[in-house]
Amino acid sequence: MGGLARLIVFISMFASITLMSEAQYLLPIMKHEPSKQYYTAFDIGSAEKSYATLVLDLETNLTWLNCRELKSLSSLRLITCKSSTCKSIPGNGCDGKYCLFRQPNPLGKPVTGRVVQDKATFSTTDGGRQLSEVSLPRFTFSCATQGLSLPFAGVLGLSPAGELPFWRQVTRAFNVIPKFALCLPSSVFGVGHFYVGGVNGYIIPPFTGSNNPIPMTLTPLKNIDSGKYIISPTSIYVDGVPLSLNPSLLEGGAKISTVVPYTVLQTDIYNALASAFTLQAKKIGMSEVPGMPEFPGFTPFKTCFDEGGSRRNVEEFMNVPVIEIGMPGNGREVKWRFHGANTVVRVLETVICLAFADGGKKPTEPMVIGTHQLQDYMIEFDLSTTRMAFSDSLLSHKTSCSAWPSRRQDHSHMML
Ligand SMILES: *[C@@H]1O[C@H](CO)[C@@H](O)[C@H](O)[C@H]1NC(C)=O
């Protein structure tokens, strides 16, 4: 290569690095208690905007919604079957001329819809507050013929696969680093954080962003082509003691899910966890009571305890055995630690249950980490490095996913 060519290569590499925008985007996350689902909302539409509420799903490839919920359909643009957009949808279909999409629905029967584009409008952030509005002029999603029950208009696709998950459409359009982060609120009264892109960090008091960041631990994601976020647990600990598990049980990895309310474990893993937890719980004065449904017709909890005389901290349940998941980090094992707020649920005044579910002997996935375990943690998916980063429980830092910088410190206009 001649000197000039080398110089040009160097300059263009330099340019592509520096041109990567530092912008970061922030959307709200709300919890819907009856369905235990988490959703975000942003405006869709060009002429007349509609505030669309969409369930967050880490496995959905293409966002879909019931377009009857939109105030105006006139600006929706149909996508032809021949377009590269249609071709980039895994499992795309064609209805003569226009692109169709049929996909599994995390909350019910599969949905079929026409693929469309319209403007999506949401907000930039400095890492703390929502700042100014930006628009994705051609946000691709599908108009399903059937919807979900209210308050949801549809499902936001956040999977790692393909060209069209929401985070990829945003990071590509604005040329920002392909990553996003979720901080799920534990309460219906709080609003959590959904970040896309960016290098400003996450400002959740007392953390102030890049100069005082939330401590995060990294672990690799495996097999993202499957369209799922899967981490690789190597061991599970209760109060520091590893469960004796046949290693082959953990080989399938653990899927992260924002739609499953309680972590589901293959029967042998569940039983090992439940007996180790029970052993430790008895040591601190709790006694085992028969399992019970959380409320009739919902997730049955198999392992429950009467707290005895020693009433636990109702808000944080800090004083129960600690569960940790060990997994590969940077050349050593790292541990994801769960305290009471994320390991048990209160079902009666003095009765708490282990907030994990038995998934049966031969489930499709041996471990699915659900939202009761994820809430009040910052969870970041970095697709530029294929790694997931997780924080400690924000409760252990005396904060939560529902904490926001105070308005007094913010001089720009606010949307939340
Ligand atoms: C998403 O796309 C991936 C890769 O093409 C595919 O394996 C997966 O089944 C798709 N997931 C859904 C829910 O459609």
The ligand as a Gaussian input file, in Angstrom:
#p B3LYP/6-31G(d) Opt

LIG

0 1
 C      -35.722000     -14.153000      15.572000
 O      -34.736000     -14.342000      14.595000
 C      -33.858000     -15.423000      14.860000
 C      -32.750000     -15.404000      13.822000
 O      -33.268000     -15.446000      12.543000
 C      -34.638000     -16.725000      14.866000
 O      -33.782000     -17.815000      15.124000
 C      -35.699000     -16.624000      15.956000
 O      -36.500000     -17.781000      15.969000
 C      -36.570000     -15.389000      15.762000
 N      -37.382000     -15.245000      16.942000
 C      -38.688000     -15.066000      16.909000
 C      -39.351000     -14.964000      18.235000
 O      -39.327000     -14.966000      15.886000

